[in-house]
Amino acid sequence: MTTALPTTIPHGRTARRLEWRFLPPHIRAEVEARIGGPVTEAVSQTGGFTPGFASVLTCADGSRHFVKAASTIAQRMFADAYREEARKQELLPDGVPAPRMRWIHDADDWVVLGFEHVDGRAPRRPWVADELDAASRMAIAIAEQLTPAPTGVDRAVDEFASWPALWDRVDRPRAADCRALADQYAEVVDGDTLVHQDIRDDNLLIRPDGSAVVCDWNWPVRGADWLDSLLLLIGPRGDGLDVEAHIAGHPLLARVDPEHVDIVIALVLGTFAASAAQPVPPTSPFLRQVQAWQRDVLHDWLAERRGWARQ
């Protein structure tokens, strides 16, 4: 088993979110009209890194619903992200292991999204092997169901075009070597699969039957079918699981040229290294800490794979 990288990140409690009682009365009324009755309980979802409203709402009839909301005035960036999420959700065919969006309200200075409620919880942290296996099976299923990718999403080649140059802003050991790897990304990430590209514990739910679903489809791209399966491994690797053994037995990753895996690790490492050095946003106090941890996990992983001295 790989040595875990210690962290003090309060997993599952990283978001500062707007609470139900602080939504404007007209928005609360709109939500209750959409979900079919008065809200008797609102449980805020505290994972993630955005300040938008995100709660499981229980109605008087006992039904439960998941609702997200952001002000187009006070939280414009997040409201725009919710609009984009709504657009991308509509591209997902039936059967994809993701909560279905039921409705959107985009008026009155608010963007509000209503989703089906999924009975589930975030994966345990530190990661455990059976939940990684469940998430991995889900990523494999997504790759199969979403190939070919639906129209209306950007290519990974284009989306990641600016990432190699981020290494020019990073003072890290082996930065030049990492930049040389990242520069080779284009042919490696290209493909015709809809890639979620943000599969991590706070975007996953483990259901009572042990299966997994993935939420927050804000930024999918069209790329190689194995990308989600690889990116999923960052957290488990940092928590000490043997992801190399996982790769060796994986139906998608086992057939990928190891050099191509290193290229993607170097590419993503550069984004976390550059992002972690930015000021801490007041709306997300743990964001830079998480990015720094992921940076260190990826750097250690890449050094091990390349035979570099760990620094």
Solvent accessible surface area in square Angstrom, and as a share of the most:
residue,aa,sasa,rsa
1,M,180,0.81
2,T,25,0.15
3,T,119,0.69
4,A,51,0.40
5,L,59,0.29
6,P,120,0.76
7,T,52,0.30
8,T,121,0.70
9,I,11,0.06
10,P,21,0.13
11,H,54,0.24
12,G,37,0.35
13,R,162,0.59
14,T,6,0.03
15,A,12,0.09
16,R,154,0.56
17,R,42,0.15
18,L,48,0.24
19,E,58,0.26
20,W,36,0.13
21,R,162,0.59
22,F,124,0.52
23,L,2,0.01
24,P,33,0.21
25,P,94,0.59
26,H,90,0.40
27,I,0,0.00
28,R,66,0.24
29,A,59,0.46
30,E,46,0.21
31,V,0,0.00
32,E,47,0.21
33,A,82,0.63
34,R,102,0.37
35,I,15,0.08
36,G,61,0.58
37,G,16,0.15
38,P,82,0.51
39,V,24,0.14
40,T,91,0.53
41,E,96,0.43
42,A,36,0.28
43,V,74,0.42
44,S,22,0.14
45,Q,64,0.29
46,T,57,0.33
47,G,21,0.20
48,G,7,0.06
49,F,29,0.12
50,T,48,0.28
51,P,13,0.08
52,G,0,0.00
53,F,0,0.00
54,A,3,0.02
55,S,1,0.01
56,V,23,0.13
57,L,0,0.00
58,T,24,0.14
59,C,2,0.01
60,A,68,0.53
61,D,111,0.58
62,G,52,0.50
63,S,39,0.25
64,R,118,0.43
65,H,39,0.18
66,F,40,0.17
67,V,0,0.00
68,K,12,0.05
69,A,0,0.00
70,A,0,0.00
71,S,11,0.07
72,T,14,0.08
73,I,126,0.64
74,A,86,0.67
75,Q,30,0.13
76,R,140,0.51
77,M,137,0.61
78,F,29,0.12
79,A,0,0.00
80,D,64,0.33
81,A,16,0.12
82,Y,9,0.03
83,R,83,0.30
84,E,45,0.20
85,E,2,0.01
86,A,4,0.03
87,R,107,0.39
88,K,13,0.05
89,Q,6,0.03
90,E,124,0.56
91,L,48,0.24
92,L,6,0.03
93,P,61,0.38
94,D,128,0.66
95,G,59,0.57
96,V,7,0.04
97,P,22,0.14
98,A,7,0.06
99,P,10,0.06
100,R,57,0.21
101,M,36,0.16
102,R,150,0.55
103,W,32,0.11
104,I,60,0.31
105,H,19,0.08
106,D,70,0.36
107,A,48,0.37
108,D,80,0.41
109,D,79,0.41
110,W,23,0.08
111,V,0,0.00
112,V,0,0.00
113,L,0,0.00
114,G,2,0.02
115,F,9,0.04
116,E,52,0.23
117,H,47,0.21
118,V,21,0.12
119,D,78,0.41
120,G,31,0.30
121,R,105,0.38
122,A,47,0.37
123,P,6,0.04
124,R,114,0.42
125,R,49,0.18
126,P,93,0.58
127,W,9,0.03
128,V,47,0.27
129,A,62,0.48
130,D,88,0.46
131,E,7,0.03
132,L,6,0.03
133,D,60,0.31
134,A,4,0.03
135,A,0,0.00
136,S,5,0.03
137,R,146,0.53
138,M,8,0.03
139,A,2,0.01
140,I,43,0.22
141,A,37,0.29
142,I,1,0.01
143,A,9,0.07
144,E,136,0.61
145,Q,76,0.34
146,L,2,0.01
147,T,67,0.39
148,P,100,0.63
149,A,14,0.11
150,P,36,0.23
151,T,124,0.72
152,G,44,0.42
153,V,16,0.09
154,D,91,0.47
155,R,84,0.31
156,A,0,0.00
157,V,24,0.14
158,D,86,0.44
159,E,73,0.33
160,F,11,0.05
161,A,61,0.47
162,S,77,0.50
163,W,56,0.20
164,P,7,0.05
165,A,51,0.39
166,L,33,0.16
167,W,6,0.02
168,D,105,0.55
169,R,150,0.55
170,V,19,0.11
171,D,145,0.75
172,R,56,0.21
173,P,47,0.30
174,R,107,0.39
175,A,21,0.17
176,A,83,0.64
177,D,56,0.29
178,C,0,0.00
179,R,69,0.25
180,A,57,0.44
181,L,8,0.04
182,A,0,0.00
183,D,74,0.38
184,Q,93,0.41
185,Y,21,0.08
186,A,38,0.29
187,E,162,0.73
188,V,11,0.06
189,V,1,0.00
190,D,60,0.31
191,G,27,0.26
192,D,64,0.33
193,T,5,0.03
194,L,1,0.01
195,V,3,0.01
196,H,2,0.01
197,Q,31,0.14
198,D,41,0.21
199,I,5,0.03
200,R,66,0.24
201,D,18,0.09
202,D,39,0.20
203,N,4,0.02
204,L,3,0.01
205,L,40,0.20
206,I,9,0.04
207,R,88,0.32
208,P,110,0.69
209,D,117,0.61
210,G,31,0.30
211,S,36,0.23
212,A,5,0.04
213,V,3,0.01
214,V,0,0.00
215,C,24,0.14
216,D,46,0.24
217,W,1,0.00
218,N,15,0.08
219,W,127,0.44
220,P,5,0.03
221,V,2,0.01
222,R,73,0.27
223,G,0,0.00
224,A,8,0.06
225,D,42,0.22
226,W,16,0.06
227,L,4,0.02
228,D,8,0.04
229,S,2,0.01
230,L,3,0.01
231,L,28,0.14
232,L,3,0.01
233,L,0,0.00
234,I,13,0.06
235,G,14,0.13
236,P,0,0.00
237,R,5,0.02
238,G,2,0.02
239,D,20,0.10
240,G,1,0.01
241,L,18,0.09
242,D,65,0.34
243,V,1,0.00
244,E,57,0.25
245,A,61,0.48
246,H,34,0.15
247,I,17,0.08
248,A,75,0.58
249,G,67,0.65
250,H,6,0.03
251,P,89,0.56
252,L,24,0.12
253,L,2,0.01
254,A,57,0.44
255,R,145,0.53
256,V,15,0.09
257,D,70,0.36
258,P,90,0.57
259,E,64,0.29
260,H,68,0.30
261,V,2,0.01
262,D,6,0.03
263,I,4,0.02
264,V,3,0.02
265,I,3,0.02
266,A,0,0.00
267,L,1,0.01
268,V,15,0.09
269,L,0,0.00
270,G,0,0.00
271,T,19,0.11
272,F,37,0.15
273,A,6,0.05
274,A,6,0.05
275,S,33,0.21
276,A,16,0.12
277,A,83,0.64
278,Q,75,0.33
279,P,108,0.68
280,V,86,0.49
281,P,34,0.21
282,P,114,0.72
283,T,57,0.33
284,S,3,0.02
285,P,39,0.24
286,F,61,0.25
287,L,39,0.20
288,R,45,0.16
289,Q,68,0.30
290,V,16,0.09
291,Q,25,0.11
292,A,23,0.18
293,W,19,0.07
294,Q,22,0.10
295,R,49,0.18
296,D,45,0.24
297,V,3,0.02
298,L,3,0.02
299,H,11,0.05
300,D,37,0.19
301,W,1,0.00
302,L,1,0.00
303,A,1,0.01
304,E,70,0.32
305,R,57,0.21
306,R,81,0.30
307,G,68,0.65
308,W,33,0.12
309,A,78,0.60
310,R,129,0.47
311,Q,154,0.68
